[in-house]
């Protein structure tokens, strides 16, 4: 069992930055990959970024590549999403998720085993 709690969302202006955090508890944090997803009103949940168990491998959606950075501190059981140069189209509820499979990282939401409750990010123009 894994519990995930996101924080750090808020209302910002276009061009601003935010850092989201996701605190995990339960299973050994360094044993599984983590992902970030987002869901805007009326749209399906979409992949944003993922990071493997060690932090040595990351993957990003094209829409955020070069602006967002995913990282993790296994000693603090926390994964982060640093979001720079935010755009109004980044407005969404952001979710972190845990992928307990042994190998690799994935962009598919169906492969993730546990989800946080989400945190709202709103970017005004």
Secondary structure by P-SEA (a helix, b strand, c coil): cbbbbbcbbbbbcccbbbbbbbbbccccccccccbbbbbcccccccccccccccccbbbbcccccccbbbbbcccccbbbbbbcccccccccbbbbbbbccccccccccccccccccbbbbbbcc
